[in-house]
Amino acid sequence: MTAETRNRQADAPRSEARVVRVDETHLDALVRFYRRVWDREADSATVREARAREAESNPAAPGEDVPTFLFMLGDEAVGHLGTIPTRLWCGSSERPAHWLHGLWVLPEHRNGPIGFLLVREAVSQLALAMSVVVEPAPRRLFEAQGFHDYGPIPNFVRLIRPARVLDRLDPVATGLVKLPDWIAGAVRSAQNMGGGRLAGATLAGATRLWTAAGRSTGLRVERDWPIDSELLDDLWRRMRGGLQAAASRDGPMIIDRYPAGEESPYRVVSLWLDDTLAGLAVLRVPGPSPDARLAGVNLAVLCEIVYPLGQPDCGLAVVSAAVDVAANLGADALLCTASHRAVPALLRRAAFVPLPGNQHFMIRDAEGRSDCPTDLGDWWLTRGDSKADSAF
Amino acid sequence: MTPEEVVSRVLGVAVGDVSDETSNENLAAWDSLAHMNLILEVEATYGVSLSTDDAMGMTDVGAIKRVLRDRGVGW
């Protein structure tokens, strides 16, 4: 904390330091905070409209404002904690829950308890809170508030243009140490013979053969979006029956979360068997990877995979379709982060390789109910949860 | 346990090096996470629930003592 900041804090009446849950009276402070931190164009009208839309589609408490917390010093917000309402499936029923998201304290106020106090106030008001956290410091903060850390969610990466990727990184240094032996051997041989470009060509050939063997037939892939919400509801009901725990992937949630149109950063592929929706995948369009381990790689992110777990061919088909879309969009690689124990086998068949995870799943259940599984492998979590597709 | 002992334990400094003037300005180990741990430790040790104002103001050991005295807590 700088001396100037300390003086400013000391000058402010202590009684004016408080955490508030945002309502209409805090809107101006929220807008000023947004302008400073995230969006210079934010204004009262757009923020009010966005909050109204979110309230209307709030799956945890329909019609109610989505909980947002501000740390106020006088009339100014110096800290922010947002939430993403959802409904959590825990094996037999769904109940309201919130992802904590967007914890941010202005730099000049960071050497103090503001983040802690924001989280403490939020969890005192939210029965079931979850978060996806990368850095150790906020993980400690959440643990201090009673969150259980399930550990890092595994990553998987599919090399689409291996030559470009291998030109830019070393598979061993990035943790790509679990390549199938025959692919790794081919890569090593090719690298020894002539560098990354030749190795990439070898790997591309190998993975194409590998995935071609696993492609399903009798299924149809479409890219129209959005699709009927009730069809998505039906797919989600069939999927959740095989799951112990997951945030809802029902129609309203998926449609609201992933906007349609060329301006949207998301592309959706759906899998059909006649008129039945058999699977869905959502990917974030490729961009420069913010992950240092994949620096320089044009990386697409697989945000969602939705399919009935008892039909792994549908899962493979929809993942393969997502790979094709990513390739058509010019991606060098496709990153998937997923927790469930069924996923590694599925992704292996689609030529993904494991990459160490860094996004920790954390949860705090104030009701202490025992219906949430304790093993991360029982949870269906992906980058779509907590809008983690943009966080690395 | 004295407030000095609480600060010593949480921040990992010798209790003899902790005085009323010890603060987040002159002790490098007293960062935001340490501050959070101090709040939790003070609440647990003295059985009090600290307000936002209390937590914001507890930036030196003297302030911690004042907050505790205001609540009738002795040590």
Interface residues (C-beta under 8 A of the other chain):
Chain A: M1 R6 Q9 R14 S15 A17 R18 V19 R110 N111 G112 P113 I114 G115 F116 L117 A137 R140 L141 A144
Chain B: N24 E25 D31 S32 L33 H35 M36 N37 I39 L40 T52 D53 A55 M56 G57 T59
